[in-house]
Structures are given as structure tokens and as C-alpha cells.
């Protein structure tokens, strides 16, 4: 509970939303790659990082790729999405979840979020299948490290023989009914971007139990080279294989995944307690069904606590009001104190790029409402408790 006694001063060193947390083992494996001259897209680090992810998730195959977006692209391709194929996609997410559908010529149809997890709403998904009866692909996102309600999502998809592509980019270490994120889709994708709970500075992996699909993805990721003494290509390929250096960072990080989750949970819990006397809600999840990895601690303001806020094409504005605030005011204030926050993802159906794509909602556009009222708080593992207490005081000051 905030007592109003914390002195608020700017942070001397910028406090980030989620910066990499290094431990030292990463350098051991990077140096090993350097010393043995395995500096390209082959090497022990790649093999071992794939094995570690396979062991952690229980998936039969993990294919190491340059980015999570590359992994999503090859997942879309492997699922058979081609030009003109309509695909149901989570609406409240980052564009990297959706753009790969368009790379292959697919047409995203966006599905509203539910308020109980901020993920794809199963009721809206069922409604979408009533409108588009021929759709056979669904891209679901585990937003901010919280899994979707997969029982409900899968029940709808099985009824329509639809393939689930699971974007678990943000959710490594999370689980749904004790099944790890990365195993909840027919094909799954994780990310090791610099801000993720485990980082390789970049990198991603495609996860599958299908031997043939894994072999295809490995081949596509190395320019689809045929087994010939010269460069021969019978199909289109990509330069998507992970570097052995990047894999070394991931290999050194993986022993610390549970430690990172524990620290992220402590940050979430401290925000939840410290902001409990404000008209705000932390990002929700169903404790009986899911264990998030708490990648980002986020919150929404209650509707009655919102001051007037406007968001133009590129810049926001707001009108201060006593006892009220809004995401734009809080984010501006955090920035003034040298701390980094972010708005929630702007829904895909509100993006100019996708203005002509269909959007399906069983309610009243939860995605847009969450975007309007929500923000991501600094969730950096490197943050101290004293720093987080100052952040909590800054948020309180916005409501004065």
C-alpha cells in the first residue's frame, strides 16, 4: 500500500521497460564459438540451445532461427497459408504476429480480445467461424506472457478442423493447465529478442512434434539448398538460420529462466499491492488455468478514473483532471522521471496498414478499450525494490 512517504526524484540512470539480464555464462559460450571458429549458422551452441528448449517445453523439435518473426513466417508457410487464404488472428498484439500471414499472401481477419486474459476471445472466434466457414488457420498470441484459454480456443478450432499457430514469443516459461507455452498450438513460435524473458539479443525458434515439418523448416531456413555438390535450389528458401553466437547467449541464459520468472512475478506482485488503492487493474489471468511468466506488468485504468485523452496519428494529448489520470499522462510522467513505459499494443484492426481487414467482436471492441485505458509499466529484472517503490509513487502522483 502506498503511504505517500516516498520522495520522488528522477532516476539517475534510465530505467527500462525490460532490458536484457546477463549472468556471465553467455560469454563462456560466445568465446567458445570464437575460439573454435564456429561463427556462422552451424555449431554446438545452436544444437544445444535447441535441445534445451526441447527439454524445457517437451516439444520433439525446436528449430533455431534468426528472429521470432522469421519463425512465425515459416510457421505460416508450413501450415499451408497461401495467397488469398483467410486467417483468424489475435487483434491485440504486435504486428510481427500478423505480418507473416501477409508475407505469404494470406488475409488476416482480426478477433477481439477478452477482458479476462486480454487474449483472443473464444466467443468472438466462434462468431468468426460462423461468418467465414471455410477458414482453417488461427494465429493466437500469448499476450505479455499470459496464455490464452486454450481449452476453449481448441474446442472451437477442432469443430472447424482449424490449425492453431501459437505465437508464444512473449511466453517462454508460462503454462496452461501445466502444459508449457510453446506446446499449446499445432505449430508454435518463441522469441529471444533483446527484451524477452530469455534473450539471445535476437533469435527465435519454431516448435513442432512433426518430423516432416521440422525438416522442411530447417531446409527453408538455409535457402532450401538441395543435397548436391553444388548450390541447387528446387524451391524458394530464406536466410533464416540462427547464428552460433546468438545461440551461445541463449544457451547461457537458459539456466536462469526460472530465476527470471520468479523476479518478474515479484515485480508484478509489488505493483499489484502498491497500486491496490488506485482505480486501476493489473493484467489479469485465471490462476486455476494458467501460470504466466509475468514478462511485462501492465495495468488498465478504470473507466471512471480516466481523464480526457486524445491520440492523433502519431502523438497523444490529454486534459489533466483532479483525481483522474490516463495512460498518456502516466507515460509522459514516467519519461520525465527517466523511466520507460509503453502503451498496450495498438490493436491490429486500428492500424492503418490493416484498415480494410475485417474485425470480429462478440462484445464492444474490447481490444480498442484496453488500448485506450492500458499501459505497460517498467518491468526490468535489473530494477531494485527502491526503484520500483519510486515508480509506484510516480503513478500515485498522477492521480493527485
C-alpha positions in Angstrom: 0.0 0.0 0.0 1.3 3.4 -1.0 1.8 5.7 2.1 2.8 8.9 0.3 6.1 9.0 2.2 8.4 8.1 -0.7 10.4 11.1 -2.1 10.1 11.1 -5.9 13.2 12.0 -7.7 14.3 11.3 -11.3 16.3 8.1 -11.9 19.9 9.0 -12.5 20.2 6.1 -14.9 17.3 5.4 -17.3 15.0 2.6 -16.0 14.0 0.5 -19.0 10.8 -1.4 -19.7 12.6 -4.7 -20.0 16.3 -4.8 -20.7 18.5 -7.9 -21.1 19.7 -9.6 -17.8 23.2 -11.1 -18.3 24.8 -13.6 -16.0 28.3 -14.4 -17.3 27.7 -17.9 -18.7 26.8 -16.2 -22.0 30.4 -15.1 -22.5 31.6 -18.7 -22.0 29.7 -20.0 -24.9 30.3 -16.9 -27.1 34.0 -17.3 -26.5 33.9 -21.0 -27.2 32.3 -20.2 -30.6 35.0 -17.7 -31.3 37.9 -19.9 -30.2 36.7 -22.9 -32.3 35.8 -20.6 -35.2 32.2 -21.7 -35.4 30.9 -18.2 -36.1 28.2 -18.9 -38.6 24.9 -20.9 -38.7 26.4 -24.2 -37.6 27.8 -25.2 -34.2 27.5 -26.7 -30.8 25.6 -23.6 -29.4 22.8 -24.0 -31.9 22.4 -27.7 -31.3 22.5 -27.3 -27.5 20.1 -24.3 -27.4 17.6 -26.3 -29.5 18.0 -29.2 -27.1 17.5 -27.0 -24.1 14.2 -25.6 -25.5 13.0 -29.1 -26.5 13.7 -30.4 -23.0 12.1 -27.4 -21.3 8.9 -27.4 -23.4 8.6 -31.2 -24.2 8.4 -30.5 -27.9 10.1 -33.0 -30.2 11.7 -30.4 -32.4 12.9 -26.8 -31.8 14.3 -25.1 -35.0 16.6 -22.2 -34.2 16.0 -19.2 -36.5 17.2 -15.6 -36.8 14.1 -14.0 -35.2 10.7 -14.8 -33.8 9.3 -13.1 -36.9 11.2 -15.5 -39.1 9.9 -18.4 -37.1 6.3 -17.1 -37.5 6.9 -16.7 -41.2 8.0 -20.3 -41.6 5.1 -21.5 -39.3 2.6 -19.7 -41.6 4.3 -21.3 -44.7 4.4 -24.7 -43.1 0.7 -24.5 -42.1 -0.2 -24.1 -45.8 -1.3 -20.5 -45.8 -1.1 -19.1 -49.3 -2.3 -16.2 -51.4 -6.0 -15.4 -50.6 -6.1 -17.7 -47.5 -8.1 -16.0 -44.7 -6.6 -16.4 -41.3 -8.1 -15.6 -37.9 -5.5 -13.6 -35.9 -5.4 -12.1 -32.4 -6.2 -8.4 -32.6 -4.5 -7.1 -29.5 -0.8 -7.8 -30.4 2.3 -6.6 -32.1 2.4 -6.5 -35.9 5.0 -9.3 -36.0 2.3 -11.7 -35.1 0.3 -10.8 -38.2 2.6 -9.6 -40.9 4.0 -13.1 -41.7 0.5 -14.1 -42.8 0.6 -11.3 -45.4 4.2 -12.3 -46.4 2.6 -15.5 -47.8 -0.4 -13.6 -49.3 -2.8 -14.5 -46.6 -5.6 -12.2 -45.4 -5.8 -11.6 -41.6 -9.2 -11.4 -40.1 -8.9 -9.9 -36.6 -10.5 -11.5 -33.5 -11.3 -9.3 -30.5 -9.7 -9.8 -27.1 -11.5 -11.0 -24.0 -11.2 -8.9 -20.8 -10.3 -11.9 -18.6 -6.9 -12.5 -20.2 -6.6 -9.8 -22.9 -6.0 -12.7 -25.3 -8.2 -13.9 -28.2 -11.8 -14.2 -27.2 -13.2 -17.7 -27.8 -16.7 -16.4 -28.2 -15.6 -13.9 -30.9 -13.6 -16.7 -32.6 -16.7 -18.9 -32.7 -18.6 -16.0 -34.2 -15.9 -15.5 -36.8 -16.3 -19.2 -37.9 -20.0 -18.6 -38.4 -19.2 -15.7 -40.8 -16.2 -17.4 -42.6 -17.0 -21.1 -42.6 -14.0 -22.0 -44.9 -11.2 -20.7 -42.6 -8.8 -23.4 -41.4 -6.0 -21.4 -39.7 -5.9 -19.5 -36.4 -3.0 -17.4 -35.1 -3.3 -17.0 -31.3 -0.9 -14.8 -29.2 0.0 -15.4 -25.5 0.0 -11.7 -24.7 2.6 -10.3 -22.3 3.4 -13.8 -21.1 -0.2 -15.0 -20.3 -1.6 -18.0 -22.2 -4.9 -17.9 -24.0 -7.8 -20.0 -22.8 -6.6 -22.9 -24.9 -9.3 -25.4 -24.0 -12.0 -23.1 -25.3 -9.9 -22.0 -28.3 -9.1 -25.5 -29.3 -12.7 -26.7 -28.9 -13.8 -24.1 -31.4 -10.9 -24.9 -33.8 -11.4 -28.7 -33.6 -15.1 -28.2 -34.5 -13.9 -26.5 -37.7 -10.7 -28.6 -38.4 -8.6 -25.5 -38.0 -4.8 -25.5 -37.4 -3.6 -23.4 -34.4 -0.4 -21.4 -34.8 0.7 -20.4 -31.3 2.6 -17.2 -31.0 4.4 -17.8 -27.7 7.0 -15.1 -28.4 6.4 -13.5 -25.1 5.5 -16.5 -23.0 8.5 -18.9 -22.6 8.2 -20.5 -19.2 4.4 -19.9 -18.9 1.9 -22.7 -18.9 -1.7 -23.6 -19.3 -3.1 -26.5 -17.3 0.5 -27.4 -16.7 1.3 -27.6 -20.4 4.2 -25.3 -21.3 3.7 -22.4 -23.7 5.2 -23.5 -26.9 3.3 -26.7 -26.9 -0.3 -25.3 -26.9 -0.5 -24.9 -30.7 -0.1 -27.3 -33.6 2.9 -25.2 -34.5 4.4 -22.8 -32.0 6.9 -19.9 -32.0 9.0 -18.3 -29.3 11.3 -15.3 -29.4 14.7 -14.3 -27.9 14.5 -10.6 -28.8 16.5 -8.3 -26.5 13.6 -7.5 -24.2 12.2 -11.1 -23.8 12.5 -13.1 -20.6 15.3 -15.1 -22.2 17.3 -13.2 -24.8 19.8 -14.0 -27.4 19.9 -10.3 -28.4 17.8 -11.6 -31.3 16.6 -15.1 -32.4 13.6 -17.2 -32.4 12.5 -20.8 -32.6 9.8 -22.8 -34.3 8.5 -25.7 -32.2 6.7 -28.8 -33.5 6.3 -32.5 -32.9 6.1 -33.2 -36.7 9.3 -34.7 -38.1 8.5 -33.8 -41.7 7.5 -30.2 -40.9 10.7 -29.7 -38.8 12.8 -31.0 -41.7 11.1 -28.6 -44.1 11.6 -25.6 -41.9 15.3 -26.4 -41.4 15.7 -26.7 -45.2 13.8 -23.5 -45.9 15.8 -21.6 -43.3 19.1 -22.4 -45.2 18.0 -21.2 -48.6 16.4 -24.6 -49.5 19.7 -26.0 -50.6 19.5 -29.5 -52.1 21.9 -32.3 -51.2 24.2 -31.8 -54.1 27.9 -30.9 -54.5 26.9 -27.5 -56.0 24.3 -24.9 -55.0 21.0 -26.3 -56.2 17.5 -25.0 -55.3 14.2 -26.6 -56.2 12.1 -24.3 -54.1 12.2 -20.8 -52.5 14.3 -20.6 -49.4 15.4 -18.0 -46.8 18.5 -16.9 -44.9 16.8 -17.6 -41.5 19.1 -19.9 -39.6 20.3 -18.7 -36.2 23.9 -17.7 -35.7 26.0 -19.8 -33.4 27.0 -16.6 -31.5 23.3 -15.7 -30.8 22.7 -19.3 -29.7 25.6 -19.0 -27.3 23.8 -16.2 -25.5 20.6 -18.2 -25.3 22.5 -21.3 -24.1 24.0 -19.2 -21.3 20.6 -17.7 -20.4 18.5 -20.8 -20.2 19.7 -21.9 -16.8 18.2 -18.7 -15.4 14.7 -18.9 -16.9 13.0 -19.9 -13.6 15.0 -17.2 -11.8 13.8 -14.6 -14.3 10.2 -15.7 -13.9 10.5 -15.5 -10.1 11.8 -12.0 -10.3 9.2 -10.9 -12.8 6.5 -12.3 -10.6 7.9 -10.3 -7.6 7.7 -7.2 -9.7 4.1 -7.9 -10.7 3.1 -8.7 -7.1 4.7 -5.5 -5.8 2.9 -3.4 -8.4 -0.4 -5.1 -7.6 0.0 -4.4 -3.8 1.4 -0.9 -4.2 -1.3 0.2 -6.7 -4.2 -1.5 -4.9 -5.6 1.7 -3.5 -5.9 3.3 -7.0 -8.7 2.8 -9.5 -6.6 0.5 -11.7 -6.3 -3.2 -12.5 -3.2 -5.3 -13.3 -3.1 -7.5 -16.4 -5.4 -10.4 -15.5 -5.2 -14.2 -15.7 -7.1 -17.2 -14.3 -5.0 -18.8 -11.6 -6.9 -22.1 -11.9 -5.9 -22.5 -15.5 -2.7 -20.7 -16.3 0.7 -19.7 -14.9 2.0 -16.6 -16.8 5.7 -15.8 -16.9 4.9 -12.2 -15.9 7.1 -10.9 -18.8 5.5 -7.4 -18.5 3.5 -5.9 -15.7 0.7 -3.9 -17.2 -2.4 -2.1 -16.0 -5.6 -0.5 -17.1 -7.4 2.4 -15.5 -11.0 2.0 -14.5 -13.3 3.9 -16.9 -14.4 6.4 -14.3 -10.8 7.2 -13.4 -9.9 8.3 -17.0 -9.2 12.0 -17.7 -9.8 13.2 -21.2 -7.3 11.7 -23.6 -6.8 12.1 -27.4 -4.5 10.1 -29.6 -3.7 11.6 -33.0 -2.0 9.9 -35.9 1.4 9.9 -34.1 1.1 11.9 -30.9 -1.1 11.8 -27.8 -2.6 14.6 -25.7 -4.7 14.7 -22.6 -6.5 17.1 -20.3 -5.4 16.8 -16.6 -8.2 16.3 -14.1 -8.0 16.2 -10.3 -8.2 12.6 -9.0 -8.0 11.2 -12.5 -5.3 10.2 -15.0 -4.8 8.3 -18.3 -2.1 6.2 -19.9 -0.7 9.2 -21.8 -0.3 11.3 -18.6 1.3 8.4 -16.7 3.7 7.5 -19.6 4.7 11.2 -20.0 5.4 11.4 -16.3 7.4 8.2 -16.3 9.5 9.6 -19.1 10.0 12.9 -17.3 11.5 10.8 -14.4 13.7 8.9 -16.8 11.7 5.7 -16.8 10.4 3.8 -19.8 6.8 2.6 -20.1 4.7 1.8 -23.1 1.1 1.9 -24.2 -0.5 -1.5 -24.7 -0.2 -2.9 -28.2 -2.4 -0.8 -30.6 -4.9 -3.3 -31.9 -4.3 -4.5 -35.5 -7.8 -3.5 -36.7 -6.9 0.1 -35.8 -3.6 0.1 -37.7 -3.7 2.0 -41.0 -2.0 -1.0 -42.6 -5.0 -3.2 -41.8 -7.8 -0.7 -42.1 -9.6 -2.7 -44.8 -9.4 -6.1 -42.9 -12.4 -7.5 -41.1 -12.6 -7.4 -37.3 -14.9 -9.8 -35.4 -16.2 -9.0 -31.9 -18.9 -10.6 -29.8 -18.9 -7.6 -27.5 -18.0 -3.9 -27.9 -14.4 -3.9 -29.2 -12.5 -4.9 -26.0 -9.2 -4.5 -27.8 -9.7 -0.8 -28.5 -10.9 -0.2 -25.0 -7.9 -2.0 -23.4 -5.6 0.0 -25.7 -7.3 3.3 -24.6 -7.1 2.5 -20.9 -3.9 0.4 -20.7 -0.1 0.8 -20.4 2.9 -1.4 -19.7 4.9 -0.5 -16.6 8.7 -0.7 -16.2 9.2 -4.5 -15.6 13.0 -4.7 -15.8 14.5 -7.6 -13.7 17.5 -5.3 -13.1 15.2 -2.8 -11.2 15.7 -2.6 -7.4 12.8 -2.6 -4.9 13.6 1.0 -4.0 13.3 2.0 -7.7 10.0 0.2 -8.0 8.7 2.0 -4.9 9.6 5.3 -6.6 7.7 4.1 -9.8 4.7 3.3 -7.7 4.8 6.8 -6.1 5.0 8.4 -9.6 1.9 6.6 -10.7 0.1 7.7 -7.5 1.2 11.3 -8.1 -0.6 11.2 -11.5 -3.9 10.7 -9.7 -3.5 13.7 -7.3 
